[in-house]
Amino acid sequence: MERFVIDQKTNTLVKCNHSMMWERLDYLIIPHQYKGMQIDRIGPHCFDHLMINLLCIEEGVEYLEDEACENSHIYNVKLPRGLKIGKRCFAGSQLEDILLPRSLHIIKEGTFSNCKNLKSIWAQRGLNTISYDAFNGCESLKEAHFHILKNVRDRAFTGCSSLETLNLGYQIKELGNHLFNGCDSLKSLEIQGNFDKLEKYTFAGADALESLSLWTHADSLYFPPDGFQDTCLKEISLIGDFEPIVEKRCCFPEDIVLKMSYGQKALEILGYYFDVDIVA
């Protein structure tokens, strides 16, 4: 029985075999070259019926296809430079933590959704987009760290009930809806970048969020009506020389405290309606 079954027309690994199914392997290495054949891609559900402590993928393998490791019993992975990851690639798997390769630019739809044991995620400087539902339902996720993230799509962190530390980096340009719905442990958050609007439901369901810092280098920032009503926010720090665009006074809860500095355009407009703490 061959260890690796490869479609030689597409250089795709289609199945991994092991003499004792469900025997837990300490590690499994996926080579780029195997018995004169080449592995460029790893196909859907390649690792069904295997339990793997550490999956190592050699450099040269280019793509983990959609659903490649979905619902798998893979606990840890080591990914090479240049690897791209498809939709729902690790969805529902037993993955515990992961360091993403520097060359990865986008986490696609549902890539890590419902990874119940995932505790931490570390991204390097190449990543700029987190797609829809990327970490939806990762109930054990405690910390997530990003660097030059620019776009965060709808429901990216919905249901991450253990999330305490979230670093989105300093280049955010676009935020989706329901990003933090059900993040019951996330009490403070800083968003920094060039974003010029907030969606109506960006913070909907962020019931534990008490402190928020919005730091933008854009010329203006749109605050949607009722955009913060479903939170427990006590204070919002506004940083940057932007002009606030406000349709209605209900864009902020009545008892919110806004923190701003002297000379900010936002202070001139919002200070008339809301309590403001002046910070140095």
Secondary structure, DSSP 8 states (H G I E B T S, - for coil): --SEEEETTTTEEEEE--SSTT-EEEEEEE-SEETTEE--EE-TTTTTT-EEEEEEE-TT--EE-TTTTTT-EEEEEE--TT-EE-TTSSTT----EEE--TT--EE-TTTTTT-TT--EEE--TT--EE-TTTTTT-TT--EEE-SS--EE-TTTTTT-TT--EEE--S-B-EE-SSTTTT-TT--EEEEEES--B--TTTTTT-TT--EEEEEE-SSEEEE-TTTTTTS---EEEEESS-EEEES-GGGS-TT-EEEE-TT-HHHHHHTTTS-EEE--
